[in-house]
Amino acid sequence: MPFTPTEIQAVAAAESAKITELSLHTADPGTTGANEATGGSYARVTTTVTATNGTGTSTQVTFNAPAGTFTHFGAWAGATFLGGDPLDAPVTINPAGQVKFTLTLPVTSS
């Protein structure tokens, strides 16, 4: 379930749905956070995403990941999956290592 810019704005602006973690996925996470990376030293990345005035914020995200191909990221508020979006391009690593990408959130506060 990809985020639209409007959905990203709504998630970032909602007091009850702050993004607290980002996840890495091997395929579309759907509506449940499916296909999340597993193994090795993989763990979700803790983050704080809040609404800002202007064009948004950019954050470099670095995951420790097992060997594999990764196609999507996901956003979580605690244990609640909020949605996901494709990476700009799939990332394949072998052996295990790091997956890095820059996440830009075009959010505005109301």
C-alpha positions as a Markdown table, in Angstrom:
| # | Residue | x | y | z |
|---|---|---|---|---|
| 1 | Met | 0.0 | 0.0 | 0.0 |
| 2 | Pro | 2.1 | 3.0 | -1.2 |
| 3 | Phe | 1.9 | 6.3 | 0.6 |
| 4 | Thr | 0.6 | 9.2 | -1.5 |
| 5 | Pro | 2.0 | 12.6 | -0.6 |
| 6 | Thr | -1.4 | 13.4 | 1.0 |
| 7 | Glu | -1.2 | 10.3 | 3.2 |
| 8 | Ile | 2.3 | 11.0 | 4.3 |
| 9 | Gln | 1.2 | 14.5 | 5.3 |
| 10 | Ala | -1.7 | 13.1 | 7.2 |
| 11 | Val | 0.4 | 10.5 | 9.0 |
| 12 | Ala | 3.1 | 13.0 | 10.0 |
| 13 | Ala | 0.6 | 15.6 | 11.1 |
| 14 | Ala | -1.7 | 13.3 | 13.1 |
| 15 | Glu | -1.0 | 13.4 | 16.9 |
| 16 | Ser | -2.2 | 9.8 | 17.3 |
| 17 | Ala | -0.1 | 8.3 | 14.5 |
| 18 | Lys | 3.5 | 9.5 | 14.7 |
| 19 | Ile | 5.9 | 7.4 | 12.7 |
| 20 | Thr | 8.3 | 5.9 | 15.3 |
| 21 | Glu | 10.0 | 3.2 | 13.3 |
| 22 | Leu | 10.9 | 2.4 | 9.7 |
| 23 | Ser | 11.2 | -1.1 | 8.3 |
| 24 | Leu | 12.8 | -2.7 | 5.2 |
| 25 | His | 10.9 | -5.1 | 3.0 |
| 26 | Thr | 11.7 | -7.7 | 0.3 |
| 27 | Ala | 8.4 | -7.1 | -1.5 |
| 28 | Asp | 5.3 | -4.9 | -1.1 |
| 29 | Pro | 4.4 | -4.8 | 2.6 |
| 30 | Gly | 0.7 | -4.6 | 1.7 |
| 31 | Thr | -1.6 | -3.4 | 4.6 |
| 32 | Thr | 0.0 | -5.5 | 7.3 |
| 33 | Gly | 3.8 | -4.9 | 7.0 |
| 34 | Ala | 4.3 | -8.3 | 5.3 |
| 35 | Asn | 7.7 | -9.3 | 3.7 |
| 36 | Glu | 9.8 | -7.5 | 6.3 |
| 37 | Ala | 13.5 | -8.3 | 6.2 |
| 38 | Thr | 14.6 | -10.9 | 8.7 |
| 39 | Gly | 17.8 | -12.5 | 9.9 |
| 40 | Gly | 21.3 | -11.3 | 10.6 |
| 41 | Ser | 21.5 | -8.1 | 12.5 |
| 42 | Tyr | 18.4 | -6.6 | 10.9 |
| 43 | Ala | 16.3 | -4.4 | 13.1 |
| 44 | Arg | 13.8 | -1.6 | 12.4 |
| 45 | Val | 15.2 | 1.9 | 12.5 |
| 46 | Thr | 13.8 | 4.1 | 15.2 |
| 47 | Thr | 12.9 | 7.6 | 14.0 |
| 48 | Thr | 10.8 | 10.5 | 14.8 |
| 49 | Val | 8.8 | 12.0 | 11.9 |
| 50 | Thr | 6.8 | 15.1 | 12.5 |
| 51 | Ala | 5.0 | 17.6 | 10.3 |
| 52 | Thr | 7.0 | 20.7 | 9.2 |
| 53 | Asn | 6.2 | 23.8 | 7.4 |
| 54 | Gly | 7.6 | 24.0 | 3.9 |
| 55 | Thr | 8.6 | 21.2 | 1.5 |
| 56 | Gly | 9.4 | 18.6 | 4.1 |
| 57 | Thr | 12.4 | 16.9 | 5.7 |
| 58 | Ser | 15.0 | 14.5 | 4.4 |
| 59 | Thr | 16.5 | 11.8 | 6.5 |
| 60 | Gln | 19.2 | 9.3 | 5.6 |
| 61 | Val | 18.1 | 5.9 | 6.8 |
| 62 | Thr | 20.6 | 3.1 | 7.3 |
| 63 | Phe | 19.5 | -0.5 | 7.9 |
| 64 | Asn | 21.8 | -3.4 | 8.8 |
| 65 | Ala | 20.4 | -6.1 | 6.6 |
| 66 | Pro | 20.9 | -9.8 | 5.6 |
| 67 | Ala | 21.9 | -10.6 | 2.1 |
| 68 | Gly | 19.0 | -10.2 | -0.3 |
| 69 | Thr | 17.1 | -7.8 | -2.5 |
| 70 | Phe | 15.0 | -5.1 | -0.8 |
| 71 | Thr | 12.3 | -3.2 | -2.7 |
| 72 | His | 10.2 | -1.3 | -0.1 |
| 73 | Phe | 10.2 | 0.5 | 3.2 |
| 74 | Gly | 7.5 | 0.6 | 5.8 |
| 75 | Ala | 6.4 | 3.0 | 8.5 |
| 76 | Trp | 5.2 | 2.1 | 12.0 |
| 77 | Ala | 3.7 | 3.8 | 15.0 |
| 78 | Gly | 4.7 | 1.4 | 17.7 |
| 79 | Ala | 3.3 | -2.0 | 16.7 |
| 80 | Thr | 0.8 | -0.5 | 14.2 |
| 81 | Phe | 1.8 | -0.7 | 10.5 |
| 82 | Leu | 0.9 | 2.6 | 8.9 |
| 83 | Gly | 1.9 | 1.8 | 5.3 |
| 84 | Gly | 4.8 | 1.5 | 2.9 |
| 85 | Asp | 6.3 | 2.7 | -0.3 |
| 86 | Pro | 8.7 | 1.4 | -2.9 |
| 87 | Leu | 12.4 | 2.4 | -2.7 |
| 88 | Asp | 13.5 | 4.4 | -5.7 |
| 89 | Ala | 15.1 | 1.2 | -7.0 |
| 90 | Pro | 15.6 | -2.3 | -5.6 |
| 91 | Val | 18.8 | -2.7 | -3.6 |
| 92 | Thr | 20.6 | -6.1 | -3.6 |
| 93 | Ile | 23.4 | -6.8 | -1.2 |
| 94 | Asn | 25.5 | -10.0 | -0.8 |
| 95 | Pro | 26.9 | -10.7 | 1.7 |
| 96 | Ala | 25.0 | -9.0 | 4.5 |
| 97 | Gly | 25.7 | -5.3 | 4.9 |
| 98 | Gln | 23.9 | -2.0 | 5.0 |
| 99 | Val | 21.1 | -0.6 | 3.0 |
| 100 | Lys | 21.0 | 3.2 | 2.9 |
| 101 | Phe | 18.5 | 5.5 | 1.3 |
| 102 | Thr | 17.3 | 9.1 | 1.8 |
| 103 | Leu | 13.7 | 9.4 | 2.8 |
| 104 | Thr | 12.1 | 12.8 | 1.9 |
| 105 | Leu | 8.7 | 13.5 | 3.4 |
| 106 | Pro | 6.8 | 16.3 | 1.7 |
| 107 | Val | 4.8 | 17.2 | 4.7 |
| 108 | Thr | 3.1 | 20.4 | 5.9 |
| 109 | Ser | 1.6 | 21.2 | 9.2 |
| 110 | Ser | -1.9 | 22.7 | 9.4 |
